[in-house]
């Protein structure tokens, strides 16, 4: 199995090192593992691609490349350029430093890479490590992801699920904010919603009297509805959420028939 890995925290991020450790256990030959990741941090860019300008790709080491672009750009570069003669069998994105549960999924470059992988027709999984008081200051905050990542990926791949319709599945996996020893298991979940999860603004004035706005995140430990990804994570479970790029709200189509 040939694997392409990427992330949104950048080529030098600790989570990418953790993902390489995970992926190494999944390949039979080390030469079946390729890294194509952003040259700098690209958190929060979602599924953004660089249509208006070219992106520079640099070979840093054996089968390791940085791209001056977004996570989705990295997937396109990996599939259509680096591995154009023999596309990967699996794309892994992460391990993100911080959760991509609930509404965070909509902003996530980590998920943007997995979505692009699915659009390219390749099985794709995004992995993120929830952070909290029990793990954020530990020697290895990615311990839970490193410990259970291989198991979760193998279980997803063994299920071999294909949805109805043209859009392929990708998976959003979030590891709970606790040490590996306290992980309680795996939960299949839906995408959740935090009632007070909106981003905010922190204004600041520079010494030159110019105004700057800092985007501020919300409390990531607000309880979410039962059965959701965030709720499972805060209860100590690894969440697995199947997704597609189809954003249609099917449940309201019939209610809107009157507008035709």
C-alpha positions in Angstrom: 0.0 0.0 0.0 1.4 3.4 -1.0 0.6 6.2 1.3 0.7 10.0 0.9 0.7 12.1 4.1 0.2 15.8 4.5 -1.1 18.3 7.1 -2.1 21.9 7.7 0.3 22.7 10.5 3.3 22.7 8.2 6.2 20.5 7.2 8.0 20.9 10.5 5.0 20.3 12.8 5.3 17.7 15.5 2.0 16.1 14.4 3.4 15.3 11.0 6.2 13.4 12.7 3.6 11.5 14.6 1.7 10.8 11.4 4.8 9.5 9.7 5.3 7.1 12.7 1.7 5.9 12.2 2.0 5.6 8.4 5.3 3.7 8.7 3.4 0.9 10.5 0.9 0.7 7.6 3.4 0.3 4.7 5.4 -2.9 4.0 8.2 -0.9 2.3 9.4 2.5 3.6 9.6 3.6 0.0 5.8 3.4 -0.2 5.5 6.4 2.1 5.5 9.9 0.6 5.3 13.3 2.4 4.0 16.4 0.7 3.1 19.1 3.2 2.8 22.9 3.4 6.0 24.9 3.8 4.4 27.0 6.5 1.4 26.7 8.8 -1.9 26.7 7.0 -4.4 26.2 9.8 -7.9 27.3 9.1 -7.7 27.4 5.3 -10.3 24.7 4.8 -10.4 23.4 1.2 -8.7 26.4 -0.3 -6.6 25.9 -3.4 -4.2 28.2 -5.1 -5.9 29.1 -8.4 -4.6 32.6 -8.8 -0.8 31.9 -8.4 1.7 29.1 -8.9 3.0 27.2 -5.9 6.6 26.2 -5.4 7.5 22.6 -4.6 10.8 21.8 -2.9 12.3 18.3 -2.3 13.6 18.3 1.2 14.6 14.7 1.6 13.9 11.2 0.2 10.2 11.3 -0.8 9.6 14.4 1.3 8.4 17.6 -0.3 7.3 21.0 0.9 4.8 23.1 -1.1 4.3 26.9 -0.8 0.6 26.4 -0.7 -2.4 25.0 1.1 -3.1 21.4 2.2 -5.4 20.7 -0.7 -2.6 22.0 -3.0 -0.3 19.5 -1.4 -2.7 16.6 -2.2 -3.1 17.8 -5.8 0.7 18.1 -6.1 1.3 14.7 -4.5 -1.3 12.9 -6.7 -0.8 14.7 -10.0 3.0 15.5 -9.8 5.0 13.6 -7.3 3.1 10.3 -7.7 1.7 10.9 -11.2 3.0 7.6 -12.5 1.6 5.6 -9.6 -1.1 7.4 -7.4 -1.2 6.6 -3.7 -3.6 4.0 -2.3 -4.3 6.1 0.8 -4.0 9.7 1.9 -3.6 10.6 5.6 -3.8 14.2 6.8 -2.6 15.4 10.2 -2.0 14.7 13.0 -3.5 18.2 13.6 -2.5 19.9 16.8 -6.0 20.6 18.2 -9.4 19.1 17.5 -11.4 19.3 14.2 -14.6 18.2 15.9 -18.0 20.0 15.5 -17.9 23.3 13.6 -14.1 23.2 13.5 -14.4 20.7 10.7 -15.7 23.5 8.4 -12.5 25.6 8.7 -10.0 22.8 8.9 -7.1 22.5 6.4 -6.6 19.0 7.7 -10.0 18.0 6.5 -9.6 20.1 3.4 -6.7 17.8 2.4 -8.8 14.7 3.1 -11.7 16.1 1.1 -9.4 16.8 -1.9 -8.1 13.3 -1.6 -11.6 11.9 -1.8 -12.4 14.2 -4.8 -9.3 12.7 -6.4 -10.8 9.3 -5.9 -8.5 8.1 -3.2 -9.4 6.8 0.3 -8.6 9.7 2.7 -8.5 10.1 6.5 -8.0 13.2 8.5 -6.5 12.8 12.1 -6.6 15.4 14.8 -5.5 15.4 18.4 -7.9 17.2 20.8 -5.9 19.1 23.4 -6.9 19.8 27.0 -5.5 20.1 30.6 -4.7 16.3 30.6 -2.4 16.3 27.6 -1.5 19.8 26.3 1.6 20.1 28.5 2.7 16.5 28.3 6.0 15.5 26.7 4.1 14.1 23.7 0.6 15.6 23.3 0.1 13.3 20.3 0.5 10.1 22.4 -3.2 9.0 22.0 -3.0 9.5 18.3 0.2 7.6 18.0 -1.0 4.8 20.2 -4.3 4.2 18.5 -3.9 5.7 15.0 -2.9 2.5 13.2 -5.7 0.5 14.8 -8.3 3.1 13.8 -7.1 3.4 10.2 -7.0 -0.3 9.7 -10.6 -0.6 11.0 -11.8 2.1 8.7 -10.1 0.5 5.7 -11.3 -2.9 6.5 -14.9 -1.7 6.5 -14.5 -0.8 2.8 -17.6 1.4 2.6 -18.7 3.1 -0.6 -21.5 5.6 -0.4 -24.3 5.9 -3.0 -23.7 8.7 -5.4 -20.6 10.2 -7.0 -18.9 11.6 -4.0 -16.4 9.4 -2.2 -16.2 9.2 1.6 -13.4 10.7 3.6 -13.1 10.3 7.4 -12.7 12.8 10.3 -10.9 11.1 13.2 -10.4 13.0 16.5 -8.4 11.6 19.4 -9.6 12.6 22.9 -7.8 15.2 25.1 -6.2 12.7 27.5 -3.2 10.3 27.8 -3.4 7.1 25.7 -4.0 5.1 28.9 -7.3 6.9 29.5 -8.7 6.5 26.0 -12.0 4.6 26.4 -12.5 3.3 22.9 -13.8 4.3 19.5 -17.2 5.9 18.7 -18.9 6.3 15.3 -20.3 9.8 15.5 -21.9 12.6 13.6 -20.5 16.1 13.2 -21.4 18.0 16.3 -22.1 21.6 17.2 -21.0 23.7 20.1 -23.7 26.3 21.1 -21.0 28.9 21.8 -18.4 27.9 19.2 -18.3 31.0 17.1 -14.9 32.7 16.4 -14.5 36.1 17.8 -12.3 39.2 17.5 -9.6 40.7 19.8 -8.7 44.2 18.6 -5.3 45.7 19.2 -3.5 49.0 18.5 0.1 48.9 17.3 2.8 51.4 18.4 2.2 53.1 15.1 -1.5 53.6 16.0 -2.7 51.1 13.4 -5.6 48.8 14.3 -5.2 45.0 14.0 -7.7 42.3 14.6 -6.8 38.9 16.0 -9.2 36.1 15.3 -9.9 34.3 18.6 -11.1 30.8 19.0 -13.9 29.7 21.4 -14.0 27.4 24.4 -13.3 23.9 23.0 -14.6 22.1 26.1 -18.3 23.1 25.8 -20.4 20.0 26.0 -21.9 19.1 22.6 -25.0 16.9 21.9 -24.8 13.2 22.7 -23.7 11.1 19.7 -21.6 13.9 18.3 -17.8 13.9 17.7 -17.1 16.6 20.3 -19.2 14.9 22.9 -17.4 11.5 22.3 -14.0 13.2 22.5 -14.7 15.0 25.8 -15.9 11.6 27.2 -12.6 10.0 26.4 -13.4 8.3 23.1 -11.9 8.5 19.6 -14.5 9.8 17.2 -14.8 8.5 13.6 -17.1 10.6 11.4 -17.7 9.6 7.8 -18.1 12.6 5.5 -18.5 13.6 1.9 -18.0 16.8 -0.1 -21.8 16.9 -0.9 -23.1 19.8 1.2 -26.8 19.4 0.2 -29.2 19.6 3.1 -31.3 16.6 2.0 -33.7 16.8 4.9 -35.2 20.1 3.8 -35.5 19.4 0.0 -39.1 18.3 0.3 -40.0 21.2 2.5 -38.7 23.6 -0.2 -40.6 22.0 -3.1 -43.0 25.0 -3.1 -40.4 27.3 -4.5 -40.2 25.4 -7.8 
